[in-house]
Amino acid sequence: MTRFLGQRLLQSIVVLLAMSFVVYALIGLMPGDPIDMMIKSDPRMTAADAQRLKALYGLDQPLVGRYWAWLQAALAGNFGYSRLFARPALDALWPAVQSTVILVGTSFVLALAVALPAGVWVARRPGGRADRWVNLFCFAGISVPPFWLAILLIMLFAVKLGLLPAGGVPTRAGAGIGDHIAHLALPVLTLALLQIGGYLRFMRAAMIEALRQDYVRTAEAKGLSPMRVLLSHALPNALIPVVTVVALGFGGLFSGALITENMFAWPGMGKLIFDSIMGNDFNLALVALLFATLLTLLGNLLADIAYALLDPRIVYAELKP
Amino acid sequence: MAATEGQLRYTAPMRKPIWMSTLLAAALAASMPAGATDKDELVIGMTQYPSTLNPNIDPMLAKTLVLDMARRPFTAYDVQWQMICMLCVTLPTIENGLAVLEDLPDGKQGIAVTYAIQPKAIWGDGTPVSTKDVQFTWEVGRHPQSGVGAAEFYRRAYKLDIKDAKTFTFHFDKVTYDYNGLGDFNVLPAHLEAAAFAAEPVEYRHRTRYDTDSTNPGLYFGPYRVVEVKAGSHIVLEPNPTWYGDKPFFKRIVFRAIENSVALEANLLSGAIDYITGELGLTLDQGLAFEQRHGQKYDVIYKPGLIYEHIDMNLDNPMLKDGGVRRALLMALDRQSISDKLFGGKQPVAATFVSPLDWVFDDALKTVAFDPEGAGRLFDEAGWKRGPGGMRQNAEGQKLSFELMTTAGNRSRETVQQVLQAQWKQAGVDIRIRNEPPRVLFGETVTKRKFTGMAMYAWVSAPEHLPRTTLHSEEIPTQANNWSGQNAGGYASKRMDELIEATEVELDRAKRKALWKDMQELYLADLPVLPLYFRADVFVLPKWLKGVTPTGHLNPAPLWVEYWRRVE
């Protein structure tokens, strides 16, 4: 297992290095730069101003040279300065990570808390009335556009009923925990509703498959209670494919939820990544995307470890490179 | 077991209303939007968040809106578009003796302009606003690596004389019509900022206290000061006790950034925000639809301004090189009908690049009217006759066909584009639509003159702003000048160059107006660009908010925030 973990960590470093260059190059190859945008919005800026600022921000240098300078500084722990947030890139990143963990993490937990038990429950009687209703709900959740769902919830709970804020974070002085929860409610609900369908369908399918296996029939023949068969025998096996999906979702947690964050003006990672790319904020975009990549790799690693825990037959030490 | 389940089934419905009502009541109490409960608070929604609060780095409209409440420029344009003093006491002029022409060592003529700072102007930490701040700001602006955006002012202001703690004189190396305007000169607090600049000028933009210590009261001297900053989300302002002017009404003003304008509207309707600013708010079509649905609850103000929607034409295109074809293209368009039908008549049709609200606008100038027959005659005269299918072609069988580009995703422009295509088709002109995202269009296609036919977008201007960057022949982007300049069409007119240069140095107002008239007539005669209309901003205000007067120019309404009131 130790050797396996070492190999995976080494692979992750290589992937991160490759990603850093790819992301830097892609952003650098995009047409226009922040100074071009400044000129369009400020009639008093002259061509001389533009040239001076491009030189100051290093935008007149070749892309590879800029990347090499960034990489050297990054390896020394200096990830550069965010032009959009006017602070070091890491300082701009952390608040967004925290916001995203709160928003996406809560919705992720909520979605799993609903989807996994519901998936197990409906898998017991596929095609039954409950299964049909749950399927309808799932497909609605999967197919509804996040933008539309967000607006719908805002219009219902914030505008018509006036029960919840339409989004953002509390701005009132001395806002309490209740205020924070209220502001979180609609974006969490939006994200959870969007995720539940997918996880529930995965759980249901995996459970149906597991319930068809011989060992389940054997367990039933041994006279075990239906609940014990379900939870102790079928569920652990059904969880293996679900863990893969959940682990990938874990990585996605930290890249945020762009549309939902935008609709609810939630200052999270999705919005940060989008803004930094659109604003040609190289340093911030790089740090944010690399962080999301790192977490995705970590999520996959956790999934692999979880396999071993769920299925004793999986032993990574025996894998050959 | 069964009994327990049955009990649960029985009791759950009984508990649900109590549980739910408790939760909803708690949520209601906790989430009541501040703007709806606190009558001393005003929550403003806008679609952008400022990247820095330093007034001289990285020009952004969102920053202007916030900072105009917390500080004041020396000079600004008022609601009537007249230049006034704000931080200075008297607007210097040659007539009142505060501006004096002087000879420069190289034999040219310059001008010395003397300003006095408002005697009661004090930074929020009690330090007077003084000429030390002026001196420091000038040094920062003149440093090539300080990161200051528009630096033309600092290039021209070659010398600064400090008379006393409140009086100073700038010496400019050129006498221009706007010699007394200090619009680009935003005074910085030397007592807080000087150390960071002196330590390492090139790092100043990263170490300015406006970003590292944004809520320091010493950074502001306006009616309000910034008391809370949540990056990417909101900025909170509260009254500044050292403010020397009229006392502001609101005890707290919150700027909330909500980039999606649909969400912005929903936030307004829910009471989470009180007012949507026009400069960074709803688009005109959204504003019109909003007014139809909710006009009885809100005041919706449409303010046309200085954003000039137009069509650039690549004058290297042989077909567009012909002035007759350009005129015919404009005559074939019913722009008034477009404005009326798509924008409720709120966007005035542009005669030229000069706004009708600007004092230099020539009232006698006639807008090119919709005249399909006249357009047809001009096309015929230029050799473009109707051919098969009614489309025009020349003697060689070449079709009169152009590519029309605009910013992809801008619904308003894309709608206009389709109407233009249809109207030009009626005139026998074939239009191919090809749109690109703004950063591609502006970062590559327009900037590097890669559009083959026409590109529809907007120029932002200022009152009496000379069209040097857009119409002077030296401003045509080329490889040699590293694609700088905004004369993307490639318009080169010796007469226009002369007029721009003459107007820039003409101090006599009447003579300047005459030069502007010539400039507009030449523009209308040459038609290097097809004028469409001046964009209108949509301000959505609650009925109780009074005193907000949109200006239509780059000095927006928050400069007069102390006169904003809640009147029930």
Interface residues (C-beta under 8 A of the other chain):
Chain A: M30 P31 G32 D33 D36 M37 M38 I39 K40 S41 D42 P43 R44 M45 T46 A47 A48 D49 A50 Q51 R52 L53 L56 Y81 R83 L84 F85 A86 R87 A92 P95 A96 A150 I151 I154 M155 A158 V159 G162 L163 L164 P165 A166 G167 G168 V169 T171 R172 A173 G176 G178 D179 I181 A182 H183 A185 N262 M263 F264 A265 P267 K271 L272 D275 M278 G279
Chain B: L24 A26 A27 L28 A29 A30 S31 P33 A34 D38 V43 S51 T52 L53 N54 D58 P59 M60 L61 P144 Q145 G147 G149 A150 A151 E152 R155 G183 D184 V202 R205 H206 T208 Y210 D211 T212 E228 K230 A231 G232 S233 H234 V236 R252 V254 R256 A257 I258 E259 N260 V262 A263 A266 N267 L269 S270 G271 A272 R439 V440 F442 G443 E444 T445 T447 W459 V460 S461 A462 H465 T469 E475 N481 N482 S484 G485 Q486 L554
